[in-house]
Amino acid sequence: MKNKLHDLIVNELNELLKTKKEELRKMRFSLGVNKMIQKPAQYKKLKKEIARILTILTEKESLKK
């Protein structure tokens, strides 16, 4: 997954980030309603994926300068 993310352009990364953040928002909403997360490992994985995307976006921004 990491290598595939580096191959994406900035617009694609932004779209993927938007999608992942929406998934995270839905998980957090279900946490508030159900008082527990159905798949805690998936929650943690999703947060890491978002962090990776943000890191790659930052790297690409610094390369532009």
C-alpha positions, 0 to 999 in steps of 0.5 A: 500500500505504501508504494502505491500511495507514492505513485498517486498524484496529489489530486488522487491523494486528496480524494483518497484522504477525503474518503478515508476521513469519511470512513473514520467519521462513520466509525467514530459516529458508531462509537458514539451510538454503540459505545464500542467499535466493532473492529478496533484493529480496523480503526487503528489501521484507518488512522495510520493510513490517513497519517501516511497519506498526509505524510506523502502529501507533505513530502510532495509539497516540499518537493515542489518548492 
